[in-house]
Amino acid sequence: MGSHTVLDPRQKELLNLAAQRGQSVNRRTLADSIASINPPAFGHLASYAVLGMNLVFVEIEQFFESGGFLLQGEELINWLVQCLEWDLIRIEYPDGHDEPYFSCPDGVRHYFLTHLSSDELALEHRRAISFHSEKLALLASDIGFVLRGGEKAIEPGGFLDQISHLPQYQSLHHNILNYALNWHEHLFQLREFEDAANILNSICFALSRRGQKKLAESLLARIATQTKGLISLAAWINLATLLRQEQQHSAALRIYWRTVPGLLRLRAFIQLAQVLTEISAVYRQTGKLIPSALMLEFSVILNGRLKNGQSQAIAQSQLASTYRLLRMYQPALKVSTAAISYFRLADDRLNLGRSLLTQGNIYYNLKMIELAFTCFDEAQQVGRQIGDPQAEIGALGGKARLLMLTGFLDQAKQLLEETISRREQIRDHTVGVEYQNLGVCYEQQGNLALALGWYQKAQLEFERYLPVEAPSCRRKIAALEKKLAKRR
């Protein structure tokens, strides 16, 4: 992709005026509007409509160039003016953007998807795929990631896989996800399911982090049924992990265990070790702490033998959480420190932030206030840097517990209320932990009735989503009810 035009003020005004005319003209049928543009403009519109993305002017030039169209500069301006005047393309200025984006209305896209022949549609899907391939290669080179000869950006372990797990590249991350998601759909429509699955397996967790978990789950279920072998198993495992993160424990466990025979048959021991780690996380969340610890210890050893450092560190971080719940604080601290050391060296900030939360909680249990605060503070900073709400919100809750421990109850309540609000906004099922902590705050201040209300609210969440926390909460409720009974 060569050099391209950046819109000047005159061109922007020309396009904005054309868009205004398009919105004010007497309404004609969509078919009549499409018939009113000349044949070359019709072909260009068909390609852009089937692409199904909102692009800025420079990206539209790149798209048509990659598709073999000679449409740049003023010629592209004239085409856009024609389409804008007939309301076949619209102009948008998303928040914080000075450059306009150009979108096809849903009706226009549906028209071409239903009126083009299967061969014509296949050609347009190919053009979209060519654009995405070139665009991601260009983005890769911008950050110094050079694709080797013949290497695809979408191969497992390739550029897309790596960048999706490195959300510190915030300036690129959102756009890359949009390109990748669109690329996946075009591949799926062409029934190139293996490449489509490679893309989706790379980006599913990044989609989840930006609030598209349900979309990621539905796409994983769709692609898993269309593929075979390890690629299909990877999609099922990723789907199970998203379900686990939503505390859908039974569904996640069924899928995990269903993948084990296939992984053994394929001798996919790296993936098997990852599945064992995920199963043990479900066991921990459902209160089966001893099986969780034993399975994680095995996973740590297996990943070490396989020389899979990242998966070993993830297993160590999970093991630290299980040890902490078993009140084995020193072993928990040891494996947590090992995991954090790995994630720092690997610049894996996503796992670093979450592991710092675990270590902060261990220090909290040991009443090592300053060290706990340092962990939570760094986890919060990492969460902000990479846009990971789990690390950032978890750190807020951790700091609130430290304030409670040191007697600053009013400040703790403020932080807990903020944490609860943010967890509820993203429908985080671990919000029960904050409900319970807020109950503790009110109990320590002597407001027993209000404390009981928060405990009961927490108990409902725990019974449904976090059974491991339910027994402790039941004991708090029983003890508080006795106190209230004595007052009556």
Secondary structure as the mmCIF struct_conf table of DSSP 4:
data_model
#
loop_
_struct_conf.conf_type_id
_struct_conf.id
_struct_conf.beg_label_comp_id
_struct_conf.beg_label_asym_id
_struct_conf.beg_label_seq_id
_struct_conf.end_label_comp_id
_struct_conf.end_label_asym_id
_struct_conf.end_label_seq_id
HELX_RH_AL_P HELX_RH_AL_P1 PRO A 9 SER A 24
BEND BEND1 VAL A 25 VAL A 25
HELX_LH_PP_P HELX_LH_PP_P1 ASN A 26 ARG A 27
HELX_RH_AL_P HELX_RH_AL_P2 LEU A 30 ALA A 35
TURN_TY1_P TURN_TY1_P1 SER A 36 SER A 36
BEND BEND2 ILE A 37 ILE A 37
HELX_RH_AL_P HELX_RH_AL_P3 PRO A 39 LEU A 51
STRN STRN1 LEU A 55 VAL A 56
HELX_RH_AL_P HELX_RH_AL_P4 PHE A 57 SER A 66
TURN_TY1_P TURN_TY1_P2 GLY A 67 GLY A 68
HELX_RH_AL_P HELX_RH_AL_P5 GLY A 73 GLU A 85
TURN_TY1_P TURN_TY1_P3 TRP A 86 ASP A 87
BEND BEND3 LEU A 88 ILE A 89
STRN STRN2 ARG A 90 GLU A 92
TURN_TY1_P TURN_TY1_P4 ASP A 95 GLY A 96
BEND BEND4 ASP A 98 GLU A 99
HELX_LH_PP_P HELX_LH_PP_P2 PRO A 100 PRO A 100
STRN STRN3 TYR A 101 SER A 103
HELX_RH_AL_P HELX_RH_AL_P6 ASP A 106 HIS A 115
BEND BEND5 LEU A 116 LEU A 116
HELX_RH_AL_P HELX_RH_AL_P7 SER A 118 ASP A 142
TURN_TY1_P TURN_TY1_P5 ILE A 143 GLY A 144
HELX_LH_PP_P HELX_LH_PP_P3 VAL A 146 ARG A 148
TURN_TY1_P TURN_TY1_P6 GLY A 149 GLY A 150
TURN_TY1_P TURN_TY1_P7 ALA A 153 ILE A 154
BEND BEND6 GLU A 155 GLU A 155
TURN_TY1_P TURN_TY1_P8 PRO A 156 GLY A 157
BEND BEND7 GLY A 158 GLY A 158
HELX_RH_AL_P HELX_RH_AL_P8 PHE A 159 SER A 164
TURN_TY1_P TURN_TY1_P9 HIS A 165 HIS A 165
TURN_TY1_P TURN_TY1_P10 PRO A 167 GLN A 168
HELX_RH_AL_P HELX_RH_AL_P9 GLN A 170 GLN A 189
TURN_TY1_P TURN_TY1_P11 LEU A 190 ARG A 191
HELX_RH_AL_P HELX_RH_AL_P10 PHE A 193 ARG A 209
TURN_TY1_P TURN_TY1_P12 ARG A 210 GLY A 211
HELX_RH_AL_P HELX_RH_AL_P11 LYS A 213 ALA A 224
TURN_TY1_P TURN_TY1_P13 THR A 225 GLN A 226
HELX_RH_AL_P HELX_RH_AL_P12 GLY A 229 GLN A 245
TURN_TY1_P TURN_TY1_P14 GLU A 246 GLN A 247
HELX_RH_AL_P HELX_RH_AL_P13 HIS A 249 ARG A 265
TURN_TY1_P TURN_TY1_P15 LEU A 266 ARG A 267
HELX_RH_AL_P HELX_RH_AL_P14 PHE A 269 GLN A 285
TURN_TY1_P TURN_TY1_P16 THR A 286 GLY A 287
HELX_RH_AL_P HELX_RH_AL_P15 LEU A 289 ARG A 305
TURN_TY1_P TURN_TY1_P17 LEU A 306 LYS A 307
HELX_RH_AL_P HELX_RH_AL_P16 GLY A 309 LEU A 325
TURN_TY1_P TURN_TY1_P18 LEU A 326 ARG A 327
HELX_RH_AL_P HELX_RH_AL_P17 TYR A 329 LEU A 345
TURN_TY1_P TURN_TY1_P19 ALA A 346 ASP A 347
HELX_RH_AL_P HELX_RH_AL_P18 ARG A 349 ASN A 365
TURN_TY1_P TURN_TY1_P20 LEU A 366 LYS A 367
HELX_RH_AL_P HELX_RH_AL_P19 ILE A 369 ILE A 386
TURN_TY1_P TURN_TY1_P21 GLY A 387 GLY A 387
HELX_RH_AL_P HELX_RH_AL_P20 PRO A 389 LEU A 405
TURN_TY1_P TURN_TY1_P22 THR A 406 GLY A 407
HELX_RH_AL_P HELX_RH_AL_P21 LEU A 409 GLN A 425
TURN_TY1_P TURN_TY1_P23 ILE A 426 ARG A 427
TURN_TY1_P TURN_TY1_P24 HIS A 429 THR A 430
HELX_RH_AL_P HELX_RH_AL_P22 VAL A 431 GLN A 444
TURN_TY1_P TURN_TY1_P25 GLN A 445 GLY A 446
HELX_RH_AL_P HELX_RH_AL_P23 LEU A 448 TYR A 465
HELX_RH_3T_P HELX_RH_3T_P1 PRO A 467 GLU A 469
HELX_RH_AL_P HELX_RH_AL_P24 ALA A 470 ARG A 487
#
